[in-house]
């Protein structure tokens, strides 16, 4: 994506190296995160066919699904 839209670097270019990742949980409770990590780590590596990506925007309180982009290939 960064190659396609160089005028819009990830995180506004704040970081030299950006590692693509998948967020599977967001919580302030370490216990919740530990449980999720234990469940997910037994299923790695994940494989999937991705047909679209969603742009999520955080307004300071909640995340909103702003747009969906179909992938070709």
C-alpha positions as CSV (number, residue, x, y, z in Angstrom):
1,X,0.0,0.0,0.0
2,X,2.9,2.4,0.8
3,X,4.2,1.8,-2.7
4,X,0.9,2.6,-4.3
5,X,0.3,5.7,-2.3
6,X,3.7,7.1,-1.4
7,X,2.1,10.5,-0.5
8,X,0.4,8.8,2.4
9,X,3.0,6.9,4.3
10,X,1.9,4.7,7.2
11,X,1.7,6.6,10.5
12,X,2.4,9.8,8.5
13,X,6.0,8.7,8.1
14,X,6.7,8.9,11.9
15,X,8.4,5.5,11.9
16,X,11.2,4.4,9.6
17,X,10.3,0.7,9.7
18,X,6.6,-0.3,9.7
19,X,5.9,-4.0,10.2
20,X,2.5,-5.1,8.7
21,X,0.4,-6.8,11.4
22,X,-3.0,-8.0,12.3
23,X,-4.6,-6.7,15.5
24,X,-6.7,-9.5,17.0
25,X,-7.6,-7.7,20.3
26,X,-7.6,-4.3,22.0
27,X,-8.0,-4.3,25.7
28,X,-6.6,-2.5,28.8
29,X,-7.0,-5.7,30.8
30,X,-3.8,-7.8,30.7
31,X,-5.7,-10.9,31.7
32,X,-7.9,-10.7,28.6
33,X,-4.9,-10.2,26.4
34,X,-3.1,-13.2,28.0
35,X,-6.2,-15.4,27.3
36,X,-6.4,-14.3,23.7
37,X,-2.6,-14.8,23.2
38,X,-2.8,-18.3,24.6
39,X,-5.7,-19.1,22.2
40,X,-4.3,-17.6,19.1
41,X,-0.7,-18.7,19.5
42,X,-1.7,-22.3,19.2
43,X,-3.1,-21.6,15.8
44,X,-0.1,-19.8,14.2
45,X,0.8,-19.3,11.5
46,X,-2.5,-18.0,10.2
47,X,-3.3,-18.4,6.5
48,X,-6.2,-16.7,4.7
49,X,-7.2,-15.4,1.3
50,X,-7.9,-11.6,1.7
51,X,-10.3,-10.1,-0.8
52,X,-10.7,-6.6,0.8
53,X,-9.3,-4.4,3.5
54,X,-11.2,-1.9,5.7
55,X,-10.1,1.5,6.8
56,X,-10.9,1.9,10.5
57,X,-10.7,5.4,12.1
58,X,-10.5,5.9,15.9
59,X,-12.3,9.0,17.1
60,X,-10.8,8.9,20.5
61,X,-13.5,6.7,21.9
62,X,-14.5,4.1,19.4
63,X,-13.4,2.7,16.1
64,X,-15.5,3.4,13.0
65,X,-15.4,1.5,9.7
66,X,-14.7,4.4,7.2
67,X,-14.2,2.5,3.9
68,X,-13.7,-0.9,2.3
69,X,-11.2,-1.5,-0.5
70,X,-11.5,-4.6,-2.8
71,X,-8.2,-6.3,-3.6
72,X,-7.4,-7.7,-7.0
73,X,-5.2,-10.7,-7.8
